[in-house]
């Protein structure tokens, strides 16, 4: 099913110009594609799998096939970050043409957003030509994958579907409970070779965004109609002030996926945030909550025990070998394979514990143990970031398991990365925790944890409320929180109440909290599935909002929230963030009235489109298409695309910002809040 063109939201006056879009290839015209990121930065991508510092099992009594079901051996993350595709970009990092091997060797970013290097100029003698080739290899990394066309080289884009693709498709088929061959065939035709608009191992940006956006930000203010987060967030103005601080230090977001998710399933959100100057670390959890993931073994085999239900399945080509009895094959493969796989872990005797109509409710024991393991993975990911930030990138490169012939690895590995570029470039004192669905429940527990004190605010994307552990006196949310839910989950009364309670915890602690809903959205509207398969989303689960608009509302609501809650040292990018005033101007009706509430049978699963058959029939007529389309919310004005069920008052925002040193003590409200 082809991807229909969708209208882009109209940019606000203070929105900076987007980066150039990647040049389309033949693959992009055949396969479904992901939209280009719109921020002032290009986006780079790193993939890391590192051994856990303390391998261990969680809730050892939870077993499958007499093996621990929840065991932490390694941590796998994808890092989306602001990048310079020009190898010589940045005021502090400009390189002469001689550094790149010739008079015309300096890399340049073309209009398609792909890094290219011109042919080497004429050199005197074979020795100089050899030296020039050596310099060029060092620039992009020895062994890095390079596409060579007419003497040029290019950074490679990242596949959306994790490797090994065929086996990953089989895992999704198992998760959705459908036959895997038709499913794999359909994925092969549509998205198996889809690429992210992000570049593997691109250089971490050393430049600040343009000053024009900051001047607009200084003039307009970020919350003209509600809260203020404008010029008081930036220490000084203009390029001179930024140069005084050197290369930018980027805020960090750790992202936790939902059930069936992976490190790339939320690339539209993670990459978009990175394009606005944030480093987003997407953790791929090994707790049996993903559709399928692979764990590379490190160390002695006897020290590692599978946490999955079946060790045998690997890439499809391995599954085509001569068949042996199942039990014998499983035992032999477990002993010889340097990896094992983890499929989705269904609760025993309660496989549908995610359903609102399940009489047994949520399997609290399993979900609680999974959240405990997820928090341990988040802690491991933060430790890895600390190593990178402290200049120990070479250790990361040595210990990384996603390289060479290891399962799921790119042939590039981590080649071409200058780890010194990363030293001291991450601001780890105030990290944002973000998660969707079950990842939202994980984020709630992270905000409650005193151990994870470096997490200072959280963003919940359509959180799974009933799976969230209950609040206690010792563990409650006491940090700023923003919830961005779907309309489908809004109609699920139990879930709505649970999320409301989380927001009330934050309010009771005297901090900021917002609870919002994107109108016309469903649970998958904040995933890449909605962008890649919009027609199926509309037909099967009755998604009404345009998928790209839903991503836009999610990302820019999050940015507005971060303008208010991040320390001033992390918000020097705020002038480049779009100013749509989503939180301050969202529809704040106490009682939401919607024509799209589904029948009780379909609560949380989908929405209802009144007169759907006649509407879709009329949409087949070209002169009625714009009127008959169910995507009626696309063109609604500012403030009409979201509901705001709970938000702090102006006084609460001012007190919070003053208490955290964001406003001068003597400043008056008139000078702060428009």
C-alpha positions in Angstrom: 0.0 0.0 0.0 1.5 3.3 -1.1 2.2 6.1 1.3 -0.1 8.9 0.5 1.2 12.5 0.5 0.3 14.2 3.7 0.2 18.0 4.2 2.9 19.4 6.4 2.0 21.7 9.3 2.4 25.3 8.5 5.6 26.6 10.1 5.2 29.3 12.7 7.0 32.6 12.3 9.8 31.6 14.6 10.4 28.2 13.1 14.0 27.8 11.7 14.5 26.6 8.2 14.8 22.8 8.0 18.0 21.0 6.9 18.2 19.8 3.3 16.4 16.5 2.7 18.3 13.4 1.8 18.4 12.7 -1.9 15.9 10.1 -3.0 17.1 6.9 -4.4 15.3 4.2 -6.5 14.6 2.4 -3.2 12.7 5.4 -1.9 10.4 5.4 -4.9 9.6 1.6 -4.5 9.5 1.1 -0.7 7.6 3.1 1.9 9.7 6.0 3.2 10.1 8.0 6.4 9.9 11.8 6.2 13.1 13.8 6.5 13.8 15.5 9.9 12.9 19.1 10.0 15.3 20.6 12.6 18.5 22.7 12.0 20.8 19.7 12.3 21.4 16.6 10.3 21.1 13.4 12.3 23.7 10.8 13.0 23.3 7.2 14.3 25.4 5.0 16.5 24.6 1.4 17.5 26.2 0.0 20.6 25.9 -3.4 22.4 28.0 -3.7 25.4 28.4 -6.4 28.2 26.5 -5.5 31.4 28.8 -4.7 34.3 26.9 -7.2 36.5 25.1 -9.9 34.5 22.2 -11.1 36.5 18.6 -12.5 36.4 15.5 -10.7 37.6 12.8 -12.6 39.4 14.6 -15.9 38.9 11.4 -17.8 39.6 10.0 -16.6 36.3 11.2 -19.2 33.8 10.5 -20.5 30.3 11.7 -23.9 29.2 13.5 -24.2 32.6 15.6 -21.1 31.9 15.6 -17.7 33.4 13.1 -15.6 31.4 14.6 -12.2 32.5 18.3 -12.0 32.4 20.6 -9.0 31.7 23.7 -10.0 29.8 24.3 -7.0 27.5 22.7 -3.6 26.8 21.8 -2.6 23.3 21.1 1.1 22.4 20.8 3.2 19.3 22.0 6.8 19.6 20.4 9.5 17.5 22.4 12.7 17.6 23.0 16.1 15.9 25.6 15.6 13.2 27.8 17.4 10.7 27.8 15.6 7.5 30.5 17.9 6.2 33.7 16.4 7.6 35.1 19.9 8.0 32.1 21.7 9.4 32.2 23.7 12.6 34.2 26.8 13.4 36.5 24.8 15.7 37.0 21.9 13.4 37.6 23.2 9.9 40.1 21.2 8.1 42.3 22.3 5.2 42.1 20.7 1.9 45.4 19.0 2.5 44.0 17.2 5.5 41.5 15.5 3.2 44.0 14.5 0.6 44.2 17.0 -2.2 43.2 20.4 -3.4 39.6 19.4 -3.8 39.4 16.9 -1.0 37.4 18.8 1.5 34.0 17.2 2.0 30.9 19.2 1.2 27.2 18.7 2.0 25.1 18.7 -1.2 21.5 19.7 -1.5 20.5 16.0 -1.0 22.1 15.9 2.4 24.7 13.2 1.5 28.4 13.6 2.4 30.5 13.6 -0.7 34.2 14.1 -1.4 35.4 15.3 -4.7 38.1 13.5 -6.6 41.6 13.9 -5.3 43.5 16.6 -7.1 46.6 15.7 -9.0 49.5 14.7 -6.8 53.2 14.6 -7.5 54.3 11.0 -7.4 52.9 7.8 -6.2 54.0 8.5 -2.6 51.8 11.6 -2.4 48.9 9.8 -3.9 49.2 7.0 -1.4 49.4 9.5 1.4 46.3 11.2 0.1 44.4 8.0 0.0 45.5 7.2 3.6 44.2 10.7 4.8 40.9 10.1 3.1 40.5 6.7 4.8 41.2 8.3 8.2 38.6 11.0 7.5 35.7 8.6 7.1 37.2 5.6 9.0 39.1 2.6 8.0 36.7 -0.2 6.9 33.7 2.0 6.8 31.1 1.2 4.2 31.4 3.5 1.3 29.4 3.8 -1.8 31.7 4.6 -4.7 30.3 6.3 -7.7 32.4 8.3 -10.1 35.2 8.5 -7.5 33.0 9.8 -4.7 32.3 8.3 -1.2 29.2 8.7 0.9 28.1 8.0 4.5 25.5 5.2 4.6 21.9 5.6 5.9 20.6 3.2 8.5 18.0 0.4 7.7 14.7 0.9 9.5 14.2 -2.9 10.1 16.8 -4.3 12.4 19.1 -7.0 11.1 18.7 -9.9 10.5 15.7 -8.6 8.7 14.1 -11.9 7.7 14.2 -13.2 11.3 13.0 -9.9 12.7 10.0 -10.1 10.4 9.3 -13.6 11.7 9.4 -12.2 15.3 6.9 -9.5 14.4 4.6 -12.1 12.8 4.8 -14.2 16.0 4.0 -11.1 18.0 1.0 -10.2 15.8 -0.1 -13.9 15.7 -0.1 -14.1 11.9 1.6 -16.5 9.5 5.1 -15.4 9.0 5.6 -16.1 5.3 2.9 -13.7 4.0 3.9 -11.2 6.6 7.6 -11.4 5.7 6.7 -11.1 2.0 4.6 -8.0 2.6 7.3 -6.4 4.7 9.9 -7.2 2.0 7.8 -5.4 -0.6 7.0 -2.4 1.5 9.6 -1.6 4.3 12.3 -4.3 4.6 14.8 -2.0 2.8 13.4 1.3 4.1 16.2 3.6 5.3 16.2 6.2 8.2 17.0 9.8 7.2 20.0 9.4 9.5 23.6 8.6 8.8 25.7 5.9 10.5 28.7 7.1 12.4 28.4 10.7 11.2 30.5 13.3 13.0 28.9 14.8 16.2 28.1 18.4 15.4 30.4 21.1 16.7 28.4 24.0 15.5 25.6 26.0 17.2 22.4 26.5 15.3 22.1 29.8 13.3 21.7 33.0 15.2 18.6 34.1 13.2 16.4 31.6 15.0 17.7 32.8 18.3 16.9 36.4 17.5 13.4 35.5 16.6 13.1 33.5 19.9 14.4 36.5 21.8 11.9 38.8 20.2 8.8 36.6 20.3 9.3 34.5 23.5 8.3 30.9 23.6 5.0 31.2 25.5 3.4 34.5 24.5 0.0 33.2 25.4 0.8 31.2 28.4 4.2 30.4 30.0 7.5 32.1 29.3 10.7 30.3 28.3 12.4 32.9 26.1 15.4 35.1 26.5 15.9 34.2 30.2 17.0 30.7 29.2 19.9 31.8 27.1 23.1 33.1 28.8 23.8 36.0 26.4 22.9 36.5 22.8 24.4 35.9 19.4 27.3 34.0 18.0 29.9 35.7 20.2 28.3 34.3 23.4 28.1 30.8 21.9 31.7 30.9 20.8 32.7 31.8 24.3 31.2 28.5 25.5 32.9 26.5 22.8 31.2 23.6 21.0 27.7 22.9 22.2 27.0 20.4 25.0 23.8 18.5 24.0 20.9 17.6 26.3 20.3 13.9 26.6 17.0 11.9 26.4 16.8 8.2 27.1 13.9 6.5 25.3 12.1 3.3 26.3 10.0 1.5 23.8 6.6 -0.2 24.3 5.5 -3.8 23.8 6.7 -5.1 20.4 9.1 -2.2 20.0 12.7 -1.9 19.1 15.5 0.7 18.9 14.3 1.9 15.5 10.5 1.7 15.8 10.3 5.3 17.1 12.9 6.8 14.8 10.5 9.5 13.6 10.4 10.9 17.2 14.0 10.1 18.2 15.5 11.5 15.0 13.3 14.6 15.0 14.4 15.4 18.5 18.0 14.9 17.5 17.6 17.3 14.6 16.7 20.0 17.1 19.9 19.5 19.2 19.2 16.6 21.6 21.0 13.3 21.9 18.4 10.5 22.1 19.4 7.1 23.4 16.9 4.5 22.4 17.3 1.4 24.5 16.3 -2.0 23.0 15.0 -3.9 26.0 15.9 -7.6 26.4 13.1 -8.2 28.9 10.8 -10.1 26.5 8.8 -7.0 25.7 10.1 -6.6 22.1 8.9 -8.6 19.1 12.4 -10.1 18.7 15.9 -9.1 19.6 19.3 -10.8 19.5 21.9 -10.9 22.3 25.6 -11.4 21.3 27.5 -13.4 23.8 30.6 -12.0 25.5 32.9 -13.8 27.9 32.5 -17.5 28.8 29.5 -19.3 27.6 28.8 -20.8 31.1 28.5 -17.3 32.5 25.7 -16.4 30.1 22.2 -17.9 30.3 19.4 -17.3 27.8 16.5 -15.2 29.0 14.4 -16.1 25.9 12.1 -19.0 25.2 14.1 -20.5 22.4 17.8 -20.2 21.7 17.8 -21.9 18.4 16.4 -19.4 15.9 18.8 -17.1 14.2 18.9 -15.6 10.7 16.7 -17.4 8.3 19.6 -18.9 6.4 20.6 -20.9 9.5 17.1 -22.2 9.8 17.3 -23.8 6.3 20.0 -26.3 7.2 19.4 -30.0 7.5 16.8 -30.6 10.1 17.5 -32.5 13.3 15.2 -33.4 16.1 14.0 -30.2 17.8 15.4 -30.8 21.3 18.8 -32.0 20.0 19.0 -29.1 17.6 18.2 -26.6 20.3 20.8 -28.0 22.6 23.5 -28.1 20.0 22.8 -24.5 18.8 22.7 -23.2 22.3 26.2 -24.5 22.8 27.7 -23.3 19.5 26.0 -20.1 18.5 27.7 -16.9 19.7 24.3 -15.3 20.3 20.7 -16.1 21.3 17.4 -14.5 20.5 14.6 -13.2 22.7 11.0 -13.2 21.5 8.0 -11.6 23.0 7.3 -13.1 26.4 3.6 -13.9 26.8 2.3 -14.0 30.4 1.4 -17.6 31.5 -2.3 -18.3 31.4 -2.9 -14.6 30.7 -1.6 -13.9 27.2 -4.0 -10.9 26.7 -3.1 -9.0 29.8 -2.9 -5.9 27.7 -6.6 -5.9 26.9 -9.0 -3.6 28.8 -11.6 -6.4 28.9 -9.3 -9.0 30.3 -11.0 -10.4 33.5 -7.6 -11.4 34.9 -6.1 -7.9 34.5 -2.4 -7.2 34.1 0.2 -9.7 35.1 1.6 -7.5 37.8 4.4 -9.9 38.7 5.8 -10.3 35.2 5.4 -6.6 34.3 6.9 -5.4 37.5 9.9 -7.6 37.0 10.3 -6.4 33.4 10.2 -2.8 34.6 12.9 -3.6 37.2 15.1 -5.0 34.5 14.3 -2.1 32.2 15.5 0.4 34.8 18.7 -1.6 35.1 19.2 -1.3 31.4 18.6 2.4 31.6 21.3 2.6 34.3 23.7 0.6 32.1 23.0 3.0 29.2 23.7 6.0 31.4 27.0 4.4 32.4 28.0 3.9 28.8 27.2 7.6 28.1 29.4 8.5 31.0 32.3 6.6 29.5 31.9 8.3 26.2 31.6 11.7 27.8 34.7 11.2 29.9 36.8 10.5 26.8 36.9 6.7 27.1 35.4 6.1 23.6 38.2 3.7 22.7 37.0 1.3 25.4 33.5 1.5 24.0 34.9 0.6 20.5 36.8 -2.3 21.9 33.9 -3.7 24.0 31.2 -3.1 21.4 29.6 -6.4 20.3 27.8 -5.0 17.2 30.7 -5.4 14.8 32.2 -7.8 12.3 30.3 -11.1 11.9 28.3 -10.7 15.1 24.5 -11.1 14.6 22.7 -7.9 13.8 25.8 -6.0 13.1 26.6 -3.5 10.4 29.8 -4.0 8.5 30.7 -0.5 9.5 30.6 -1.1 13.2 32.0 2.0 14.9 34.6 2.8 12.3 35.1 6.4 11.4 34.1 7.9 14.8 36.5 10.3 16.4 35.7 9.7 20.1 37.5 12.9 21.1 34.7 14.8 19.5 32.3 13.2 22.1 34.4 14.0 25.1 32.6 16.5 27.4 29.9 17.0 24.8 26.9 15.4 26.7 25.2 17.2 29.5 24.5 14.3 31.9 23.4 16.3 34.9 19.8 16.6 33.8 18.6 13.7 31.7 15.1 13.4 30.3 13.3 10.0 30.5 10.9 9.3 27.7 8.8 6.3 26.8 5.8 5.0 24.9 3.1 2.6 26.2 5.0 0.2 28.5 8.0 2.5 28.1 5.8 5.2 29.6 5.2 3.0 32.6 9.0 2.5 32.8 9.5 6.3 32.7 7.1 6.7 35.6 9.1 4.3 37.7 12.3 6.1 36.6 10.9 9.4 37.8 10.0 7.8 41.2 13.5 6.3 41.7 15.9 8.1 44.0 18.7 5.9 42.6 18.3 7.5 39.1 18.7 11.0 40.5 20.2 12.2 37.2 16.8 11.8 35.6 15.2 15.2 36.3 12.0 15.2 34.1 9.9 12.7 32.1 7.8 12.6 29.0 5.1 9.8 28.8 3.8 8.9 25.3 0.4 7.2 25.7 1.5 5.4 28.8 0.1 2.0 29.8 -1.4 3.0 33.1 -2.6 -0.3 34.6 0.9 -1.8 34.2 2.5 1.1 36.2 3.3 0.0 39.8 1.2 1.8 42.4 2.5 4.9 44.1 3.8 4.6 47.7 4.9 7.1 50.2 8.5 6.2 49.5 8.1 6.1 45.7 6.1 8.8 44.0 6.7 11.1 41.1 8.4 14.3 42.3 9.8 15.6 39.0 8.2 17.5 36.2 6.1 15.3 33.9 4.4 15.6 30.5 1.9 13.0 29.3 0.9 13.0 25.6 -1.8 10.5 25.1 -3.9 9.2 22.2 -7.6 9.7 21.9 -8.1 5.9 21.7 -6.5 5.5 25.2 -8.4 8.5 26.5 -11.6 6.6 26.1 -10.2 3.8 28.2 -11.4 5.0 31.6 -9.1 2.8 33.8 -6.0 3.9 31.9 -7.0 7.6 31.9 -7.4 7.4 35.7 -4.0 5.8 36.2 -2.2 8.5 34.1 -4.2 11.2 35.9 -2.9 9.8 39.2 0.7 10.0 38.0 0.2 13.6 37.1 -1.4 14.3 40.5 1.7 12.8 42.2 3.8 15.4 40.5 1.4 18.2 41.4 1.3 17.1 45.0 5.1 17.3 45.1 4.9 20.9 44.0 6.4 20.4 40.6 5.0 20.9 37.0 2.7 18.4 35.2 0.7 18.4 32.0 -1.7 15.7 30.8 -2.7 16.1 27.1 -4.3 14.1 24.3 -3.8 14.3 20.5 -7.2 14.4 18.9 -8.0 11.7 16.4 -4.9 9.6 17.3 -4.6 5.9 18.2 -2.0 4.0 20.2 0.4 3.5 17.3 0.2 7.1 16.1 3.5 7.8 17.9 5.4 5.0 16.2 6.9 4.6 12.8 4.1 2.1 11.8 1.7 5.1 11.6 4.0 6.9 9.2 4.9 3.9 7.0 1.4 2.4 6.9 -1.1 5.3 7.2 -3.7 3.6 5.0 -3.8 0.4 7.2 -3.9 2.6 10.3 -6.9 4.4 8.9 -8.7 1.3 7.7 -8.1 -1.1 10.6 -7.8 1.1 13.7 -9.5 4.2 12.4 -6.7 6.7 13.0 -8.0 10.1 12.0 -5.1 12.5 12.6 -2.5 12.8 9.9 0.4 10.6 11.1 3.1 13.2 10.4 1.0 15.8 12.2 0.7 13.5 15.2 4.6 13.1 15.3 4.9 16.9 15.0 2.5 17.6 17.9 4.4 15.0 20.0 7.9 16.3 19.3 7.1 20.0 19.6 5.0 19.6 22.8 8.0 17.8 24.2 10.3 20.6 23.2 8.0 23.2 24.8 8.0 21.2 28.0 11.8 20.9 27.9 12.2 24.7 27.4 10.6 25.1 30.8 12.2 22.2 32.7 15.7 21.8 31.5 18.5 23.9 33.1 19.4 27.1 31.4 22.7 25.6 30.2 20.8 23.1 28.1 18.4 25.4 26.5 20.7 27.5 24.3 19.1 25.7 21.4 15.6 27.0 22.3 15.7 29.7 19.8 15.8 27.1 17.0 12.7 25.2 18.3 9.4 25.9 16.6 7.0 28.0 18.6 3.4 26.8 18.2 2.5 27.2 21.9 0.9 23.8 21.9 0.8 23.4 25.7 -0.4 26.8 26.6 -3.0 27.0 23.9 -4.4 23.5 23.8 -8.1 23.1 24.3 -8.6 22.9 28.0 -12.2 21.8 28.2 -12.9 20.0 31.5 -15.2 17.5 29.8 -14.0 16.3 26.4 -16.7 15.7 23.8 -15.7 13.5 20.9 -17.6 12.0 18.0 -15.0 9.2 17.7 -15.6 7.3 20.9 -15.7 3.6 19.9 -18.1 0.9 21.1 -17.1 -0.7 24.3 -15.8 -3.7 22.4 -13.1 -1.6 20.7 -12.1 0.7 23.5 -8.4 1.5 23.4 -8.0 -0.6 20.2 -9.4 1.9 17.7 -11.7 4.9 17.2 -15.0 5.3 15.5 -15.6 7.2 12.2 -19.3 8.3 11.9 -20.7 7.3 8.5 -17.4 5.8 7.6 -18.6 3.7 4.6 -20.3 6.6 2.7 -17.4 8.9 3.6 -14.8 6.5 2.1 -17.0 5.9 -0.9 -17.3 9.7 -1.6 -13.5 10.0 -1.1 -13.0 7.9 -4.3 -14.4 10.8 -6.3 -11.6 13.3 -6.9 -13.7 16.4 -6.5 -15.0 15.2 -3.1 -11.7 13.8 -1.8 -10.8 16.7 0.4 -14.3 16.8 1.9 -14.8 13.1 2.3 -11.4 12.2 3.8 -11.6 11.0 7.4 -8.5 13.0 8.2 -10.5 15.9 9.3 -8.1 17.1 12.0 -5.1 17.8 9.8 -5.8 21.5 9.1 -7.2 22.5 12.5 -5.6 25.6 13.9 -3.2 26.0 16.8 -4.7 24.8 20.0 -7.4 22.6 18.3 -5.2 19.5 17.7 -4.8 18.7 21.3 -6.8 18.5 24.5 -5.2 19.5 27.8 -6.7 17.7 30.8 -4.3 19.0 33.4 -1.8 21.8 33.3 0.0 24.1 35.9 -1.1 27.6 36.4 1.0 30.6 35.5 2.0 31.1 39.2 3.1 27.5 39.5 5.3 27.8 36.4 6.9 31.0 37.7 7.6 29.6 41.1 9.2 26.5 39.6 11.4 28.5 37.3 12.4 30.9 40.1 13.1 28.1 42.5 15.4 26.4 39.9 17.3 29.6 39.1 15.6 30.1 35.8 14.2 33.6 36.7 15.8 36.5 38.6 14.2 36.8 42.1 13.4 40.4 41.5 11.7 40.0 38.1 8.1 40.8 37.9 5.4 38.5 36.3 4.8 41.1 33.6 8.4 40.7 32.4 8.2 36.9 32.5 4.8 35.8 31.3 3.1 37.5 28.4 
